[in-house]
Amino acid sequence: FQPEEETFVGAQNMVESKLFSELNIDEIYALHVTALPVGQIMVKPNEIFAYQKRIQITFSDRFSKDDAKVLYNRIRNEMLRKKDGANPWEIHRAFDANSGLNDPNTAFGDYLFMDENCIIEEVNDQLQIKANLYETDRSNLSTIPLEIEQIITRSEFKSEFISTSYIQGNPTVLNDEKLTDSAIKTINTIYGDEAVLTDHGQIPYFNDDFIYFQQKTPGVYFLLGGSNLEKGIDAMNHAPNFAVDEACIKVGIKSFSSLILERTNSK
């Protein structure tokens, strides 16, 4: 129940406050309701979400907006990396019971894609293309601007090109491996082997500033299902028809209070 999660300043302000350091926290846990089936808990070590970066490609003002659209589509198609037949930008498929995040071969396990739409604007005698990209592999992030530059320099538009760089990108939730494994074993031991399902992918578009807590204190971030499609309830985050089956509250309280109790007793 922290403030200002969406703007990525709430957790950071809390971490920087005197109170947080005085608490001497050993471990920290969080959960977020999402479009999984009601009461389903899912987690994985390391990244829960894809890395989201906003990139800017700058040209001279001689470059036309029509040519910029053509070039952006070319960049987007050449940079695309995904599994055959998979469309990781179709976010609703991430929560499919059969082929979603719980599938070891999920479409959301390894990808790079850029938004279909971009912003093209004239700024200070320059023409700029701005767009978001989503990458699951952190080690690729440093080379992406160079790869985009190489695509441009091979094109007929290379003479108008100036630069490309990231202009925005928040850190991404990163679950502590040891604590994640321990939490899964603890909850499954108490409530059954499938009480917590393994997440095999990384969700695009979404993120959480819980990472600022994790940078100071080892922690784990869980997903908790709130959808009940039989009742017409869809807990897809940020969707206009967002709703939650409140039966998930009981599951969440039961499971995570047990986890906290067991972790506390282990100390």
N, C-alpha and C positions, 0 to 999 in steps of 0.2 A: 504493500500500500504506500509506496514511496511517491513523492511528487515529481512531476515533469519528466516522466519516462520518455515520452515521445520526442521531446526536444533534446534528449541526451545531455541534459544539464543536472537533472535531479540527483542521480547517483553520484555524479562527480562532486557536486556540492556537499553531499553527505560525507563522502570519503574525505574531503578536505576539511571538514568540521572537526573541532576539538573533541566532540562527543564520540565520534567513530573511533578515534585512536584510544580514547580512554576505556572503551569497552573491551579491548584486548580480545577480539573475536578470533577463535581458532579455525572455524569452518563457517561457510555461509551457503544457504540453499534458497532457491527460488522456483516458482512454477508459474506458468502462463497458460491460461485457457486458450484452446484453439479448436480447429474443426475436426479433430479426431472423434471417434464414437464416444458417447458420454461415459465418463469414468475411466477411460483408457489412459494409462500413463506411459510415456515414451521418453527415452533419453539415450544419449550416446556420449562417449568420451570426446573431448576436443570440440570441434566446431559443430554447433547446432544449425547455424545459418550460413549462407554463402557470404563471401566478402563483397560488399557493395561499394563501388567507387564511382565518382562522377568525373568524367574526363572532358577536357576541353581541347578542341583542335582549332588552331588559329591560322587564318589565311590573310592575305592582303585584301583590301576592299575591291580589288579588281575581280575577285572571285564571286560569281553570281550565286544567288540562293538556289536556283534550279540545279546548277552544277553541284552545289553542296549536298543537296538531297540525293543526287545520283551517287556521289562519292560515298556518302554515309551508308547507303544501302550496300555498296560494294564492301566497305569495311566491315559492316555488320555480318555479312554473309561469309566473308573470308575468315573472320575471327571466331565464328561459331564453332563450338566443340560440344558434342553431345553424343549419347548412345544412339544407335540406329533405331529409328522409329519413335524416339523420345522427344518430347517437347517440354523441357523443364520450366518454361515460362507459363505453362498452364497450371497455375498454382493450386487449383482445386484438386488436381490429380495427386498431389502430395499426400492427401489424406484419404485416398481410396483404400478400402480395407484389403484389397488383394494385390494391388500393384503400386501402392504408395510407399511411404517411408519405411514401413516394416518389411518390405521386400528387399532381400540382399542385392537384387539386380535392378533396383529402382532407377527411374530416369533422373532422379535427383541426387545421384551418387557422384557424378563427375561431369561437370559442364562449365562452359563459359558462354554467355550470351549477352547481347546488348539490347536495350529497349528498342522496340519497333519505331517509336517516335523520338525525335530529337528536337532541340531548340536551336534555331539558326537566327542569329541576330548580328547587326552591325554595331560595333563598339569602337570608338576612337580610331577611325580609319582602318578598322580591321573587320573581318567577317569571322564569327566564331560559331563552331558547332559544339553543343553541350549535350551529353547523354550519360545515362547510367549504365554500368556493366556489372555483371554478377559472375563471380569466379569462386569455385570450390577449393582450389589449390592455392594456398598462400604463397608458395614458392614461385608461382607464375606472375604475381602482381608487379614485380619490378620490371619485367620485360615487356609487358603489354603495351605501354606507350611506344616503345621502340618498334614493336611489330606493326603497330598502326602506322607509324612513320614510314616504315619500309613499304607498306601497301601504297601509301600516297606517292612515294618517290618512284614507284613503278608505273604510276598512272600518268595520264595526260595533263593532270592538274598540279604536278610537282612544282612548277615554277611559281605558283601562288602560295605555296605552303610556307608557314613560319615556324610553328611549334605545336607540340602536343604534351599535355601533362595532366595529372590528377589535380582537381581543384577542391575535392571534398571526399571524405571517406571515414566513417566512424569505425572504431575497433569493433571486433565481432566476439560474441559470447564464446568462451573457450572453457569447456568443462575439465576440471582436474581429473586425470585418468584414474588415480588411485581411489579418490573419493567417489567417483562415479561407479566404479566396479563394486566398491563396498556398499553403496546405497542400493544398487540393484539386488545384490545378494541379501541384504537386510530385509528389504520389503518383500522380495520373493520368498524368503524363508518363512516369513510371518503369514503372508496372504496367498501363497501359491506360486508355482513356477512361472506363470504368465501374468503375474500382477503388474510387472513392468516389462514392456516390450522394448526390443532393441531398435533404435533409429539407425537406418542405414544410409541416410542422405543428409543434405543440407538444404534448408528452405530459402528460396530467393525472396526478395522484396522486404521481408521482415527482419528485425534485429532488436536488440534490447541493451540498454545501458547498464545492465547488470554486470557487464564486463569490467566496469570501473571498480566494482567491489572485488571481482575475481583477480584483478591486478594487485590488490592489496592482501587478499585473503583467499586461500584455496576454496573453491566452491563448485556447486553443481546446479544447473538450470534444467528443469523438467518441463515437458509439455503435458497438459492435462486436457483430455477431450471433453467438449461440451456440446457436441452435436447429437441430435436425435432425429434423423431424417424421417423416421416413421411418424413422428409428431410434427414434422415440418420445421424443426429447429436446426438452424445452420449457424455454427459458431465460427464462421470464416472471419478472421480478423480484418478489420477496416472495411468490411463490406456493408452496404447500406441496410441489409436485412439481418445484420448480426443479432443473434439471440443465443441464449445458453439454457440447456436443460439443467436446472439447479440440483438435480440428483448428483451431479459431479462434485458438489461441495462436500457431501458426506464422504465420498471416496477420498477426496483430497485431504480432508481433516484426519480421517482415520489413518491413511497411509503415511502422511508426512509427520503427524504427531508421533507415530510409532518409530519412524526413522530418527527423529530428534531425540526421543527417549533412549533408544538403543545407542546412538552416538554419544549422548551425554553419559550414559552408564559405562561406556567403553573407556571414558577418560578417568 
